[in-house]
Structures are given as C-alpha cells and as structure tokens.
Amino acid sequence: MKIASIRAAAVAPGGRLGPATSARHTWHHGTDAGNTLGRYAEFTGRGDEIRPPWPAVACVARAEDGTWGLGMSAHAGPVVPIINDYFGPLASGQNAFATERIWDQMFRLSANFGASGLASYAMSAVDLALWDLKGKLTGRPVYELMGGPAHDRIRCYATGHDHDWFMELGFQAMKLVLPFAEAGGAAALDAAEKVVADTREAIGWERDLMLDCWPVSDVEFMVRLAERLRPYRLKWLEDFLTPEDYAGFDAMRRRVPWQTLATGERWYTHLPFLAAAQSRCVDIFQPDVQWVGGVTGTQKVAAIADAAGIAIAMHGGVNDSYGQHVCYALPGNQWGEIYVASAPGVPLLEGWRPTPGMSVPVAGWLVPSDAPGFGIEMTQDELEAAVA
C-alpha cells in the first residue's frame, strides 16, 4: 500500500483535539512552570506570557485506498510548512509501511537546517501518522506492531501541585513542577524547599515524589537546591539545565552523586541520548514521543538506553494515545506520566483528553486502547472540524 498524501494543519482553537478547559484556574496558572527565562528577574512570574504562541499540529497520512492515520506534535506555526513543503512530498508515493526508511530520509533531509528542534517536531507528527496508518491498515494496535505489550499495565504518576486530588484519584507517585529559578536567589531556594517539604509531609513517605526543574539553567543553583532537598528523598530531579548544556549535566552528576537524575524531554532525535549514555551523566531518559521523532525516534532512544542499562520514563507518557502505546510496548519504560492540567474534582476523562478514545489512569494504573492504530476515535468530519 502506497502513501497518497501527507498533509498537516494547525489545530483550531476549541477543536476537539486538545485538553478540556477547567471552570477555574488550576495550579499552573500564573506560575513560572516552564519559564525558560528563569535567570532574569524581570520575567519572574510571567511564565504564561512567554510560552510559544502556536497551537498543536495535526498531520494526516492518507493511503491509496483512503485509509488515514493521524499524528500530532507542537508549534504549528513553523512546523506545518516543514511537513507540507518538505517532508510530505518526500514521503508521498512511498510504501506506507516503510516507516524506518521514511524516518531516515526526513532525518537526513533535515541536515539543511538541523534535525534537532522544530524539524524533530515535524518528523514526529509524520512518523506518528504513519504508525497510526499502519495500525489501521493491519487492524492492530500500534503497541502490537512495536512487538506487543511489555507490561501487564502501566504504572502512572501525576504531575502538578494538587496532591490531595492526586491521592484521591489513587496515584502512588507524583511530581512537582518547580516554579522558581536562579533569579530568585536564596529566597527561591527557601520557597522551593517549602513546597517540597509541605508536599512530602502531606503525601507521606510511602509515595514517590519527583521534582521537575525546567526553569533552571544554572549548575550552581541546582547543586544548592539538590543539597537542600536531600532530606525529602526525591525519586529524581528532572530537566534541571538548559538541554544543550552537556558539560553542565556532567558537572551535576559529579557534584550530586546521591541523587537520581532524569532528563531528555527537550533532547531531539536519538543523538543527544547517545552522548548522554556514553558519559552516564543522567540515570533516566525521558523522551517525548511527539517531540523526539515519533515511535521510530523513540525506539532508537530505547535501544540506546537498553544497551547502556539506563531506565526510561517517557515525558507525558500517558497524556495521549501515542505515549500510552509506546510506554506499554517498551520493556525499559518504568513510568507513565500524566500532566494534570485540570482543576481538582474534574474527572480525568473530562479534564485531560488530547486524543479522543484514549485511556486514562484508574487508581494509578493504565492499559491502552486495543483499537487499531493508536485507537484515536475521530471521523473524517470531526477531524476537519478540529483543524484550522
């Protein structure tokens, strides 16, 4: 079966593809979670203002017989033209099952402007659309095409600051998102310790607790923070430096040998993971299937991790159908993360459902849909209504 076309579009505001909105502000509103300008005092507390302005990407790969697969990624503004002008024409007319060949061609074609970053988002959307298409053409779920289930079920953790709600939902592990960075100096260290200490006291010692440090880019600040947080027995510190600061990751590994370190959501394609495996600068890899290069890119990362004896905890692993299938099929993946962006009391099915038909964690565990492809429940009309 050959590919008839590959086309991408931005997800329209209010389109069915995307998380539901809560009736009131949630924990992350007005915080510096995800604020990459954490070293500048004038941008402290303005994380909502500086996030990329582009909506999500929806990519459709259509076969000659009309069967179609859907892939998604982020940053539609620059990513959609990469797909429509460059990758789509490359793949059209090729064998719809040749995902490894097409991925390699996209990767090598990206040498003109760099495969890392925006090109990797485009590669991810195309690759996911093709895997969804393969599943629909064969009538099998993607996790079976990847080799079958590697786990009976996926152990999940909730990311956010509503720990009382997470415990009510049955999660036995949760991750905080650090809303402070080096511009805050000693006061930021004090505030961060208080957040972690209060959460540890509330959830007890029998539950795992992690900390995502996205806003931080300074090694010295992170070392001081790790030392302050040592008594609270964090399962891991995550994403704690600028992603390209490989020397910084090496320094952190030397200076905080007691702490498990995790990163990788902002590493694009498999090559940064190879460098990290060679230096052993982190203990856990966290690729994002919608960013790193889709299923094919994630499988390459998983092979590197397996050879190096490094665990995987997929970033946003159960936030959507794509990550759920990958988490289920990879033996080395230990966790499934769900970023809870809805308010307490809002059922997960209503508050976070970016891909219709996806499963949600029940009592902290999840089994993906066994429908063909990624099990995304959309008609052609619904898809057309969801994109700009």
Sine and cosine of phi, psi and omega as CSV:
sin_phi,cos_phi,sin_psi,cos_psi,sin_omega,cos_omega
0.00,0.00,0.77,-0.64,-0.02,-1.00
-0.99,-0.17,0.37,-0.93,0.04,-1.00
-0.99,0.15,0.83,-0.56,0.04,-1.00
-0.99,0.13,-0.64,0.77,-0.03,-1.00
-0.27,-0.96,0.42,-0.91,0.18,-0.98
-0.73,-0.68,0.86,-0.51,-0.02,-1.00
-0.70,-0.71,0.57,-0.82,0.00,-1.00
-0.83,-0.56,0.42,-0.91,0.05,-1.00
-0.48,-0.88,0.33,-0.94,0.07,-1.00
-0.98,0.21,0.61,-0.80,0.11,-0.99
-0.96,0.29,0.81,-0.59,-0.07,-1.00
-0.95,0.31,0.51,-0.86,0.09,-1.00
-0.83,0.55,0.78,-0.63,-0.02,-1.00
0.99,0.12,0.02,1.00,0.05,-1.00
-0.90,0.44,0.40,-0.92,-0.06,-1.00
-0.90,0.43,-0.47,0.88,0.07,-1.00
-0.97,0.23,0.95,-0.32,0.01,-1.00
0.57,-0.82,0.41,-0.91,-0.03,-1.00
-0.93,0.38,0.53,-0.85,0.10,-0.99
-0.93,0.38,0.43,-0.90,0.03,-1.00
-1.00,-0.08,0.55,-0.84,-0.01,-1.00
-1.00,0.06,0.35,-0.94,0.00,-1.00
-0.96,0.29,-0.34,0.94,0.02,-1.00
-0.64,-0.76,0.23,-0.97,-0.01,-1.00
-0.89,0.46,0.58,-0.82,0.01,-1.00
-0.96,-0.27,-0.04,-1.00,-0.15,-0.99
-0.84,0.54,-0.52,0.86,-0.13,-0.99
-1.00,0.05,-0.15,0.99,-0.03,-1.00
-0.93,0.37,0.78,-0.62,0.06,-1.00
0.97,0.25,0.23,0.97,0.03,-1.00
-0.98,-0.21,0.02,-1.00,0.06,-1.00
-0.98,-0.18,0.35,0.94,0.10,-1.00
-0.89,0.45,0.88,-0.48,-0.03,-1.00
1.00,0.08,0.08,1.00,0.02,-1.00
-0.98,0.18,0.95,-0.31,-0.04,-1.00
-0.99,0.13,0.02,1.00,0.05,-1.00
-0.97,-0.23,0.60,0.80,-0.08,-1.00
-0.92,0.40,-0.21,0.98,0.03,-1.00
-1.00,0.06,-0.12,0.99,-0.04,-1.00
-0.95,-0.31,0.88,-0.47,-0.07,-1.00
-0.88,0.48,-0.56,0.83,-0.06,-1.00
-0.93,0.36,-0.26,0.97,0.03,-1.00
-0.98,-0.22,0.02,1.00,0.02,-1.00
-0.89,0.45,0.74,-0.67,-0.02,-1.00
0.99,0.14,0.13,0.99,-0.05,-1.00
-0.88,-0.47,0.48,0.87,-0.05,-1.00
-0.85,0.52,-0.56,0.83,-0.01,-1.00
-0.91,0.42,-0.43,0.90,-0.10,-0.99
-0.99,0.15,-0.42,0.91,-0.19,-0.98
-0.95,-0.32,0.14,0.99,0.06,-1.00
-0.93,0.36,0.48,-0.88,0.01,-1.00
-0.82,0.58,0.67,-0.74,-0.14,-0.99
-0.99,0.11,-0.03,1.00,-0.14,-0.99
-1.00,0.00,0.57,-0.82,0.06,-1.00
-0.97,0.23,-0.03,-1.00,0.01,-1.00
-0.95,0.31,0.28,-0.96,0.01,-1.00
-0.96,-0.29,0.70,-0.71,0.18,-0.98
-0.90,-0.45,0.83,-0.56,-0.05,-1.00
-0.87,-0.49,0.78,-0.63,-0.02,-1.00
-0.91,-0.41,0.83,-0.56,0.13,-0.99
-0.97,-0.26,0.87,-0.50,-0.08,-1.00
-0.92,-0.39,0.74,-0.67,0.02,-1.00
-1.00,0.03,0.18,-0.98,-0.03,-1.00
-0.86,0.51,-0.51,0.86,-0.04,-1.00
-1.00,0.05,0.07,1.00,0.03,-1.00
0.99,-0.11,-0.22,0.98,0.06,-1.00
-0.89,0.46,0.65,-0.76,-0.03,-1.00
-0.74,-0.68,0.50,-0.87,0.07,-1.00
-0.86,-0.51,0.50,-0.87,-0.07,-1.00
-0.89,-0.45,0.79,-0.62,0.13,-0.99
-0.86,-0.52,0.46,-0.89,0.00,-1.00
-0.73,-0.69,0.40,-0.92,0.12,-0.99
-0.35,-0.94,-0.37,-0.93,-0.11,-0.99
-0.83,-0.56,0.12,-0.99,0.13,-0.99
0.89,0.46,0.85,0.52,-0.10,-1.00
-0.84,0.55,-0.61,0.80,-0.07,-1.00
-0.73,0.68,-0.87,0.50,0.02,-1.00
-1.00,0.04,-0.36,0.93,-0.13,-0.99
-0.99,0.15,-0.62,0.78,-0.02,-1.00
-0.83,0.55,-0.73,0.68,0.02,-1.00
-0.91,0.41,-0.49,0.87,0.07,-1.00
-0.88,0.48,-0.66,0.75,0.00,-1.00
-0.95,0.32,-0.78,0.63,-0.13,-0.99
-0.95,0.31,-0.53,0.84,-0.06,-1.00
-1.00,-0.06,-0.31,0.95,-0.22,-0.97
-0.77,-0.64,-0.87,0.49,-0.09,-1.00
-0.97,0.23,-0.64,0.77,-0.01,-1.00
-0.86,0.52,-0.79,0.62,0.05,-1.00
-0.87,0.49,-0.53,0.85,0.03,-1.00
-0.89,0.46,-0.69,0.73,-0.11,-0.99
-1.00,0.09,-0.42,0.91,-0.05,-1.00
-0.86,0.51,0.70,-0.71,-0.02,-1.00
1.00,0.00,-0.18,0.98,0.00,-1.00
-1.00,0.05,0.19,-0.98,0.04,-1.00
-0.90,0.44,0.81,-0.59,-0.06,-1.00
-0.91,0.41,-0.31,0.95,-0.01,-1.00
-1.00,-0.07,-0.04,1.00,-0.09,-1.00
-1.00,0.05,0.82,0.57,-0.08,-1.00
-0.91,0.41,-0.61,0.79,0.01,-1.00
-0.91,0.43,-0.69,0.72,0.01,-1.00
-0.90,0.44,-0.71,0.70,-0.04,-1.00
-0.93,0.38,-0.63,0.78,0.05,-1.00
-0.87,0.50,-0.72,0.69,-0.01,-1.00
-0.88,0.48,-0.62,0.79,0.02,-1.00
-0.92,0.38,-0.68,0.74,0.04,-1.00
-0.89,0.46,-0.68,0.73,0.00,-1.00
-0.86,0.51,-0.72,0.69,-0.04,-1.00
-0.96,0.28,-0.56,0.83,0.06,-1.00
-0.91,0.42,-0.48,0.88,-0.02,-1.00
-0.95,0.31,-0.13,0.99,0.02,-1.00
-0.86,0.51,-0.36,0.93,0.02,-1.00
-0.92,0.39,-0.44,0.90,0.00,-1.00
-0.65,-0.76,0.07,1.00,0.06,-1.00
0.98,-0.18,0.83,-0.56,-0.03,-1.00
-0.97,0.25,-0.35,0.94,-0.04,-1.00
-0.98,0.19,0.54,-0.84,0.07,-1.00
1.00,0.07,-0.80,-0.60,-0.14,-0.99
-0.87,0.50,-0.62,0.78,0.03,-1.00
-0.89,0.46,-0.58,0.82,0.01,-1.00
-0.92,0.39,-0.58,0.81,0.09,-1.00
-0.89,0.46,-0.67,0.74,0.01,-1.00
-0.91,0.42,-0.69,0.72,0.05,-1.00
-0.86,0.52,-0.64,0.77,-0.02,-1.00
-0.88,0.47,-0.73,0.68,-0.04,-1.00
-0.88,0.48,-0.69,0.72,0.01,-1.00
-0.91,0.42,-0.73,0.68,-0.05,-1.00
-0.89,0.46,-0.67,0.74,0.01,-1.00
-0.91,0.42,-0.64,0.77,0.04,-1.00
-0.88,0.47,-0.64,0.77,0.00,-1.00
-0.94,0.34,-0.62,0.79,0.05,-1.00
-0.92,0.38,-0.63,0.78,0.07,-1.00
-0.89,0.46,-0.66,0.75,0.04,-1.00
-0.89,0.46,-0.71,0.70,0.02,-1.00
-0.85,0.53,-0.67,0.74,0.00,-1.00
-0.90,0.44,-0.65,0.76,-0.01,-1.00
-0.94,0.34,-0.61,0.80,0.01,-1.00
-0.92,0.40,-0.54,0.84,-0.02,-1.00
-0.99,-0.11,-0.19,0.98,-0.04,-1.00
0.96,0.29,0.40,0.92,-0.06,-1.00
-0.84,-0.55,0.53,-0.85,0.12,-0.99
-0.92,0.39,0.48,-0.88,-0.06,-1.00
-0.86,0.51,-0.61,0.79,-0.04,-1.00
-0.88,0.47,-0.47,0.88,0.08,-1.00
-0.95,0.30,-0.62,0.79,0.04,-1.00
-0.91,0.42,-0.43,0.90,0.03,-1.00
-0.99,0.15,-0.12,0.99,-0.01,-1.00
0.79,-0.62,-0.03,1.00,0.03,-1.00
0.99,-0.12,0.20,-0.98,-0.01,-1.00
-0.88,0.47,0.72,-0.70,0.09,-1.00
-0.99,-0.16,-0.14,0.99,-0.03,-1.00
-0.66,-0.75,0.42,-0.91,0.13,-0.99
-0.93,0.37,-0.59,0.81,0.03,-1.00
-0.32,-0.95,0.22,-0.98,-0.06,-1.00
-0.98,-0.20,0.80,-0.60,0.10,-0.99
-0.98,0.20,0.80,-0.60,-0.12,-0.99
-0.91,-0.41,0.45,-0.89,0.18,-0.98
-0.75,-0.66,0.45,-0.89,-0.03,-1.00
-0.98,-0.20,0.69,-0.72,0.07,-1.00
-0.97,-0.26,0.78,-0.63,-0.01,-1.00
0.47,-0.88,-0.12,-0.99,-0.07,-1.00
-0.90,-0.44,0.10,1.00,0.02,-1.00
-1.00,-0.05,0.91,0.43,-0.15,-0.99
-0.89,0.45,-0.49,0.87,0.02,-1.00
-0.92,0.39,-0.63,0.78,0.04,-1.00
-0.93,0.36,-0.65,0.76,0.01,-1.00
-0.89,0.46,-0.66,0.75,0.03,-1.00
-0.92,0.40,-0.61,0.79,0.05,-1.00
-0.89,0.46,-0.56,0.83,0.03,-1.00
-0.97,0.23,-0.19,0.98,0.08,-1.00
0.99,-0.15,0.15,0.99,0.04,-1.00
-0.95,0.32,0.71,-0.71,0.06,-1.00
-0.98,-0.20,0.09,1.00,0.04,-1.00
-0.50,-0.87,0.55,-0.83,0.00,-1.00
-0.46,-0.89,0.37,-0.93,-0.05,-1.00
-0.78,-0.63,0.76,-0.65,0.10,-0.99
-1.00,0.04,0.43,-0.90,0.07,-1.00
-0.91,-0.41,0.89,-0.46,-0.08,-1.00
-0.91,0.42,0.87,-0.49,0.01,-1.00
-0.99,-0.11,0.30,0.96,-0.05,-1.00
-0.73,-0.68,0.43,-0.90,0.02,-1.00
-0.58,-0.82,-0.17,-0.99,-0.20,-0.98
-0.90,0.43,-0.38,0.93,0.03,-1.00
-0.89,0.46,-0.42,0.91,-0.01,-1.00
-0.99,0.14,-0.18,0.98,0.05,-1.00
0.86,0.51,-0.62,-0.78,-0.06,-1.00
-0.89,0.46,-0.55,0.83,0.01,-1.00
-0.90,0.43,-0.59,0.81,0.03,-1.00
-0.92,0.38,-0.62,0.78,0.06,-1.00
-0.89,0.46,-0.68,0.73,0.03,-1.00
-0.88,0.48,-0.71,0.70,-0.04,-1.00
-0.91,0.41,-0.66,0.75,0.01,-1.00
-0.90,0.44,-0.69,0.73,0.01,-1.00
-0.89,0.46,-0.62,0.78,-0.01,-1.00
-0.90,0.43,-0.68,0.73,0.02,-1.00
-0.86,0.50,-0.72,0.69,-0.03,-1.00
-0.93,0.38,-0.70,0.72,-0.02,-1.00
-0.89,0.46,-0.70,0.71,-0.01,-1.00
-0.90,0.44,-0.64,0.77,0.00,-1.00
-0.93,0.37,-0.69,0.72,0.02,-1.00
-0.86,0.51,-0.67,0.74,0.01,-1.00
-0.89,0.45,-0.61,0.79,-0.07,-1.00
-0.96,0.27,-0.60,0.80,-0.10,-0.99
-1.00,-0.09,-0.22,0.98,0.00,-1.00
0.99,0.13,0.00,-1.00,-0.06,-1.00
-1.00,-0.07,-0.15,0.99,-0.03,-1.00
-0.99,0.14,-0.24,0.97,0.02,-1.00
-0.98,-0.18,0.56,-0.83,0.06,-1.00
-0.98,0.20,0.61,-0.79,0.01,-1.00
-0.74,-0.67,0.77,-0.64,0.01,-1.00
-0.83,-0.55,0.20,-0.98,-0.01,-1.00
-0.64,-0.77,0.83,-0.56,0.07,-1.00
-1.00,-0.09,0.81,-0.59,-0.13,-0.99
-0.89,-0.45,0.63,0.78,-0.07,-1.00
-0.73,0.68,-0.68,0.73,-0.10,-1.00
-0.93,0.37,-0.27,0.96,-0.16,-0.99
-1.00,0.09,0.62,-0.79,0.06,-1.00
-0.71,-0.71,0.15,0.99,-0.11,-0.99
-0.90,-0.44,0.82,-0.57,-0.03,-1.00
-0.89,0.46,-0.72,0.70,-0.06,-1.00
-0.86,0.50,-0.68,0.73,0.03,-1.00
-0.88,0.47,-0.68,0.73,-0.03,-1.00
-0.92,0.39,-0.61,0.79,0.03,-1.00
-0.90,0.44,-0.70,0.71,0.02,-1.00
-0.89,0.45,-0.64,0.77,0.02,-1.00
-0.91,0.41,-0.70,0.72,0.01,-1.00
-0.86,0.51,-0.64,0.77,0.02,-1.00
-0.91,0.42,-0.64,0.77,0.01,-1.00
-0.92,0.39,-0.55,0.84,-0.12,-0.99
-1.00,-0.04,-0.02,1.00,-0.05,-1.00
-0.83,0.55,-0.62,0.79,-0.03,-1.00
-0.91,0.42,-0.28,0.96,-0.12,-0.99
-1.00,-0.07,0.04,1.00,0.13,-0.99
0.79,0.61,0.87,0.50,0.07,-1.00
-0.93,0.36,0.68,-0.74,0.05,-1.00
-0.88,0.47,-0.69,0.72,0.12,-0.99
-0.34,-0.94,0.38,-0.93,0.24,-0.97
-0.98,-0.20,0.67,-0.74,-0.18,-0.98
-0.80,-0.60,0.62,-0.79,0.23,-0.97
0.75,0.66,0.83,0.56,-0.27,-0.96
-0.98,-0.20,0.07,1.00,0.03,-1.00
-0.57,-0.82,0.23,-0.97,0.15,-0.99
-0.81,0.58,0.76,-0.65,-0.18,-0.98
-0.86,0.51,-0.46,0.89,-0.01,-1.00
-1.00,0.07,0.00,1.00,-0.06,-1.00
-1.00,0.09,0.95,0.32,-0.06,-1.00
-0.90,0.43,-0.61,0.80,0.06,-1.00
-0.89,0.45,-0.58,0.81,0.04,-1.00
-0.91,0.42,-0.64,0.77,0.06,-1.00
-0.90,0.44,-0.63,0.78,0.06,-1.00
-0.89,0.46,-0.67,0.74,0.00,-1.00
-0.90,0.43,-0.68,0.73,0.04,-1.00
-0.87,0.50,-0.67,0.74,-0.01,-1.00
-0.87,0.50,-0.65,0.76,0.00,-1.00
-0.94,0.33,-0.62,0.79,-0.19,-0.98
-1.00,0.01,-0.31,0.95,0.07,-1.00
-0.78,-0.63,0.91,0.42,-0.11,-0.99
-0.91,0.42,-0.32,0.95,-0.05,-1.00
-0.99,0.15,-0.30,0.95,-0.18,-0.98
-0.98,-0.21,0.75,-0.66,0.14,-0.99
-0.93,0.37,0.74,-0.67,-0.06,-1.00
-0.88,-0.48,0.66,-0.75,-0.04,-1.00
-0.71,-0.71,0.59,-0.81,0.08,-1.00
-0.21,-0.98,0.10,-0.99,0.09,-1.00
0.71,-0.70,-0.17,0.99,-0.02,-1.00
-0.90,0.44,-0.48,0.88,0.02,-1.00
-0.97,-0.26,0.38,0.92,0.21,-0.98
-0.99,-0.16,0.79,-0.62,-0.15,-0.99
-0.92,-0.38,0.72,-0.70,-0.19,-0.98
0.91,0.41,0.00,-1.00,-0.12,-0.99
-0.99,0.12,-0.27,0.96,-0.17,-0.98
-0.91,0.40,-0.67,0.74,0.06,-1.00
-0.87,0.50,-0.55,0.84,0.00,-1.00
-0.93,0.36,-0.56,0.83,0.06,-1.00
-0.90,0.44,-0.70,0.72,0.03,-1.00
-0.89,0.46,-0.66,0.76,0.00,-1.00
-0.93,0.38,-0.58,0.81,0.03,-1.00
-0.92,0.40,-0.59,0.81,-0.01,-1.00
-0.93,0.36,-0.58,0.82,-0.02,-1.00
-1.00,-0.05,-0.24,0.97,-0.04,-1.00
0.83,0.56,0.65,0.76,-0.07,-1.00
-0.99,0.16,-0.30,0.95,0.07,-1.00
-0.71,-0.70,0.30,-0.95,-0.08,-1.00
-0.98,-0.20,-0.39,0.92,-0.08,-1.00
-0.71,-0.71,0.76,-0.65,0.09,-1.00
-1.00,-0.04,0.62,-0.78,-0.04,-1.00
-0.74,-0.67,0.88,0.47,0.04,-1.00
-0.93,0.37,0.46,-0.89,0.09,-1.00
-0.95,-0.33,0.84,-0.55,-0.13,-0.99
-0.90,0.44,-0.44,0.90,0.02,-1.00
-1.00,0.07,-0.07,1.00,-0.06,-1.00
-0.86,-0.51,-0.55,0.84,-0.19,-0.98
-0.99,0.10,-0.22,0.98,-0.04,-1.00
0.77,-0.64,0.40,0.92,0.06,-1.00
0.96,0.27,-0.34,-0.94,0.02,-1.00
-0.89,0.46,-0.70,0.72,-0.04,-1.00
-0.89,0.46,-0.71,0.71,0.04,-1.00
-0.90,0.44,-0.64,0.77,0.01,-1.00
-0.91,0.41,-0.61,0.79,0.04,-1.00
-0.89,0.46,-0.58,0.82,0.04,-1.00
-0.92,0.40,-0.67,0.75,0.06,-1.00
-0.89,0.46,-0.67,0.74,-0.02,-1.00
-0.89,0.46,-0.60,0.80,0.03,-1.00
-0.91,0.42,-0.65,0.76,0.05,-1.00
-0.90,0.44,-0.73,0.69,-0.02,-1.00
-0.88,0.47,-0.67,0.74,-0.02,-1.00
-0.89,0.46,-0.69,0.72,0.00,-1.00
-0.91,0.42,-0.52,0.85,-0.04,-1.00
-1.00,-0.05,-0.09,1.00,-0.04,-1.00
0.95,0.33,0.55,0.84,-0.02,-1.00
-0.96,-0.28,0.71,-0.70,0.00,-1.00
-0.97,0.26,0.30,-0.95,0.08,-1.00
-0.84,-0.55,0.65,-0.76,0.16,-0.99
-0.69,-0.73,1.00,-0.03,-0.13,-0.99
-0.79,0.61,0.72,-0.70,0.07,-1.00
-0.93,0.37,0.78,-0.63,-0.04,-1.00
0.83,0.56,0.59,0.81,-0.22,-0.97
-0.85,0.52,-0.54,0.84,0.03,-1.00
-0.89,-0.45,0.35,0.94,0.05,-1.00
-0.94,0.34,-0.35,0.94,-0.05,-1.00
-0.47,-0.88,0.15,-0.99,-0.03,-1.00
-0.89,0.45,-0.55,0.84,-0.05,-1.00
-0.89,0.46,-0.80,0.60,-0.01,-1.00
-0.90,0.43,-0.57,0.82,-0.01,-1.00
-0.87,0.49,-0.70,0.71,0.00,-1.00
-0.91,0.41,-0.63,0.78,0.00,-1.00
-0.93,0.37,-0.71,0.70,0.03,-1.00
-0.84,0.54,-0.63,0.77,-0.05,-1.00
-0.94,0.35,-0.52,0.85,-0.12,-0.99
-1.00,-0.08,-0.28,0.96,-0.06,-1.00
-1.00,-0.07,0.89,-0.46,0.01,-1.00
-0.86,0.50,-0.56,0.83,-0.07,-1.00
-0.98,0.18,-0.15,0.99,0.00,-1.00
-0.98,0.18,0.81,-0.59,-0.12,-0.99
-0.98,-0.18,-0.34,0.94,-0.18,-0.98
-0.61,-0.79,0.31,-0.95,0.18,-0.98
-0.79,-0.62,0.92,-0.39,-0.02,-1.00
-1.00,0.03,0.69,-0.72,0.21,-0.98
-0.84,-0.55,0.86,-0.51,0.01,-1.00
-1.00,0.09,0.95,-0.31,-0.11,-0.99
-1.00,0.05,0.98,-0.19,-0.05,-1.00
-0.99,-0.15,0.05,1.00,0.00,-1.00
-0.98,-0.18,0.23,-0.97,-0.07,-1.00
-0.98,0.21,0.41,-0.91,0.10,-1.00
-0.83,0.56,0.64,-0.77,-0.01,-1.00
1.00,-0.07,-0.31,0.95,0.04,-1.00
-1.00,0.08,0.88,-0.48,0.00,-1.00
-0.83,0.56,0.56,-0.83,-0.05,-1.00
-0.86,0.51,-0.55,0.83,0.03,-1.00
-0.88,0.47,-0.48,0.88,0.00,-1.00
-1.00,-0.07,-0.56,0.83,-0.15,-0.99
-1.00,0.04,-0.36,0.93,-0.03,-1.00
-0.48,-0.88,0.99,-0.15,-0.04,-1.00
-0.50,-0.87,0.94,0.35,-0.08,-1.00
-0.92,0.39,-0.46,0.89,0.02,-1.00
-0.85,-0.52,0.94,-0.34,-0.04,-1.00
-0.82,0.57,0.70,-0.71,-0.02,-1.00
0.99,-0.13,-0.13,0.99,-0.02,-1.00
-0.94,0.33,0.41,-0.91,0.11,-0.99
-0.98,0.17,0.28,-0.96,0.14,-0.99
-0.76,-0.65,0.44,-0.90,0.00,-1.00
-0.89,0.46,0.63,-0.78,0.11,-0.99
-0.84,-0.55,0.88,-0.48,-0.03,-1.00
0.81,0.58,0.56,0.83,0.08,-1.00
1.00,0.08,0.17,0.99,-0.01,-1.00
-0.74,-0.67,0.42,-0.91,-0.04,-1.00
-0.53,-0.85,0.62,-0.79,0.18,-0.98
-0.83,-0.56,0.80,-0.60,-0.05,-1.00
-0.92,0.38,0.27,-0.96,0.13,-0.99
-0.89,0.46,0.60,-0.80,0.04,-1.00
-0.98,-0.19,0.30,0.96,0.06,-1.00
-0.95,0.32,0.34,-0.94,-0.02,-1.00
-0.85,0.53,0.50,-0.87,-0.05,-1.00
0.91,0.41,-0.68,-0.73,0.06,-1.00
-1.00,-0.01,0.09,1.00,0.05,-1.00
0.95,0.32,0.43,0.90,-0.01,-1.00
-0.98,0.19,0.86,-0.50,-0.12,-0.99
-1.00,-0.05,1.00,0.01,0.03,-1.00
-0.60,-0.80,0.63,-0.78,0.15,-0.99
-1.00,-0.01,0.21,-0.98,0.06,-1.00
-0.85,0.53,-0.67,0.74,0.00,-1.00
-0.90,0.43,-0.65,0.76,0.00,-1.00
-0.91,0.41,-0.64,0.77,0.02,-1.00
-0.90,0.44,-0.71,0.71,-0.02,-1.00
-0.90,0.43,-0.54,0.84,0.01,-1.00
-0.96,0.27,-0.33,0.94,-0.09,-1.00
-1.00,0.01,-0.26,0.97,-0.07,-1.00
-0.94,-0.34,0.40,-0.92,-0.03,-1.00
-0.96,0.26,0.00,0.00,0.00,0.00
